[in-house]
Amino acid sequence: MQFYSRRHLDFLLSEVFNIKQLSTYSLFEDHNTETYKMVLDACHDLSTNQLRPLLVEMDVKEPQFEDGRIKVHPKMKELMLAFGEGGWIGSPLLYEEGGQQMPYMIFNATMFVMGAANYSATAFPFLTAGAANLIRSFGTNAQKDYYLPKLYAGKWQGTMALTEPDAGSSLGDLTTAARPTEQGYYLIKGQKVFISCGDHDAVDNIVHLMLARIEGAPKGTKGISLFAVPRMRADGNGGLEFNDVTTGGIFHKMGYKGAPIAHLITGENDDCRGYLVGQAHRGLNCMFQMMNEARIAVGFNAASIASAAYYSALEYCRERPQGRKIGTKPADQSLIIEHADVKRLLLFQKSIVEGSLSLLMQCSLYADLTRVTTGEEKAKYEALLDLLTPIAKTYPSEMGCLSTSAAIQCLGGYGYTNEYLPQQFYREARIHPIHEGTSAIHGMDLLGRKIIKDQGKSLRLLMQEINITLEKAKSEQLLQPNAQQLEQYIEQISTLIMDLGGLGMQGEFEKMMADATLFLEAFSLIVLAWQWLKQAEVALHKADDFYRGKVKTCQYFFSYELPKIEGLLKTIQQKSAITIDMQNNYF
């Protein structure tokens, strides 16, 4: 069964974003179109032959907590080694670091394909990649030499250990303590919850990149430090010994059940050793690197699950006869894909999946360009990536939930049963609006920080990028109305930004930020419309069904999805303060 479109992926890489341009830079000069094809072919084979067959089994036979440890699907050990041996975990690294100097555009494309095949299985290696990258960026040479070979080889698991039972997303309130010792390590004591892949038996060791507060450190986020806290530490004789990191239990989830979520307890016996990564009290700054990488990854994961659900629904709609097309009286039933409303459901999913992936590839291109440019040019791409990150994380996440729901609707009653896959994708998709910060957090980040940062410089840079696409689209008769429509909404949201900024200048910050999540949704529609114009402009004069489908889906987005911005803008502009004035007792 198809779970993604290689044709669409190639279209984005080659025709929309011209990945060949990266080969003009020395960092990527060894790679070309043939290299990328080989990587994507190998990824397809791994995804089809090893990941996809375990999709349902990992959902049904979820991890179990037994005798103080979490046991996962027995195939995961083999898969982790396959990820390591194939270079999938560290492919963007420099040659001298053991990597392939692969562009993020290709690395992220492989993450998308693997996630569409089996999201649960991909959580293990890509979490490891994030943790390893943190050590690579901020660790000592000794830490790099000790941890990185094992992490990138898939022999050890890496995690991101932030959340605590009473702190949640409010990291400034965390209480995990780190006590200095004369031996150079810190004694860690505290609890962490919702730690993805935080304990399992598919690897020999697990290394937690953990946030904690050194005794006497300033309160709030400024007093947080980052530590490498392995479950098993070096014993001084070339072996490993227990590091007082206990698994308190497992959280049973509604989706992506194959990847365990652990409750960790550190320092029960006052013997949990943590090793400072980076500077003391600068841990959150370090962690933001992993968090920003993870936010883009969440967007890819959400798009991948929506993709799998879409192709599952599409296959069903092409095979299932039911009813007759309105206005006809054939003897046989029509295929349900012939009904206009079913086509609407499919167009909705296609517009979400392919629009989201386009935005995520745009971000990946910017990330690659930050690696090969310097000075103002580098700063430009960093600013664009920073501004788009909340959207790239949130839009695919939120709309992925609706897209997978539409996939279930396409199947009718069968979609609600375990005999078909959309119900599993619907459950798996729901975590992403929560992963790496809720949508509300990213809405506040976009409106309260990213938009106004540097007097709106990043926003102006983005508008310059969008205007390049608008000018091209306005020269095409078919796309000209869409370009004008988008220009109109950009003008309206620009006015809204000025109005909200005025509230902030007057000190009415709560009123300014009350509808930040709605603002994020509205701004995301602008960005996605830009991406659909980019795709349509490339596809417009090419004559086969794939390209015609691109143009039609663009027209769908501008007719059905983009106009939703009107209601959002109207609601935000009212400044009614209903949510502020609503009192606890009224509920």
Number of C-alpha atoms within 10 A of each C-alpha: 10 16 23 26 14 14 10 17 19 18 19 23 22 14 15 19 18 13 19 16 12 18 15 13 13 10 17 18 13 13 18 15 12 9 12 20 13 11 18 20 14 14 19 19 13 19 21 19 12 19 23 20 13 19 20 15 13 22 20 11 12 18 22 17 18 10 8 12 17 22 17 23 20 12 14 22 18 14 20 25 19 18 22 21 14 17 18 24 27 30 22 21 17 13 12 8 15 16 16 18 20 22 25 20 24 21 20 19 24 21 24 26 30 29 27 30 30 28 28 22 26 25 20 29 28 21 21 26 24 25 26 27 22 22 22 19 13 18 21 15 10 8 16 18 13 12 19 23 17 18 25 29 23 31 21 24 30 32 27 25 26 25 20 23 12 14 15 16 15 13 18 16 16 25 20 22 23 29 16 17 10 6 6 11 16 21 20 30 24 18 25 26 23 20 21 19 25 27 32 26 15 25 19 15 21 25 25 26 28 26 30 28 29 22 12 10 15 12 12 13 18 16 19 28 26 31 28 25 27 26 23 19 19 13 11 8 6 6 9 14 11 15 21 22 26 21 22 17 19 23 17 13 15 14 20 23 25 28 26 28 22 25 22 21 20 26 20 14 11 12 16 26 28 27 22 26 23 19 13 16 19 16 25 21 17 18 23 13 16 20 17 18 17 21 23 24 22 23 29 30 30 33 34 31 34 37 31 27 31 32 21 24 26 22 13 19 22 12 12 13 15 15 14 17 16 10 6 8 11 10 7 10 13 19 17 22 24 17 16 12 12 19 16 15 20 24 21 22 28 24 22 26 26 24 26 30 27 26 25 28 25 22 24 21 22 21 21 20 20 19 15 15 14 12 8 9 13 16 14 20 24 18 21 22 23 18 22 22 22 25 28 28 31 32 27 32 30 20 22 32 23 19 31 29 24 25 31 26 18 25 21 11 9 15 21 17 14 11 10 16 20 30 20 25 31 25 18 25 30 20 20 25 24 15 16 21 17 17 25 19 16 23 25 20 19 24 22 18 14 24 18 16 15 11 10 12 16 24 20 13 16 18 15 12 13 21 15 12 19 23 12 16 22 16 12 14 9 15 21 16 14 23 23 14 15 23 15 12 20 17 11 14 19 14 13 17 18 12 14 23 20 14 17 16 11 10 11 13 15 12 18 24 22 20 21 23 21 20 24 23 21 22 23 21 23 18 23 26 23 25 24 25 27 22 25 24 23 18 20 17 12 10 9 9 9 13 19 16 16 23 23 15 24 28 20 18 24 22 12 13 17 21 16 14 21 13 12 17 19 11 14 20 16 8 14 12 14 10 10 10 8 10 9 6 5 5 5
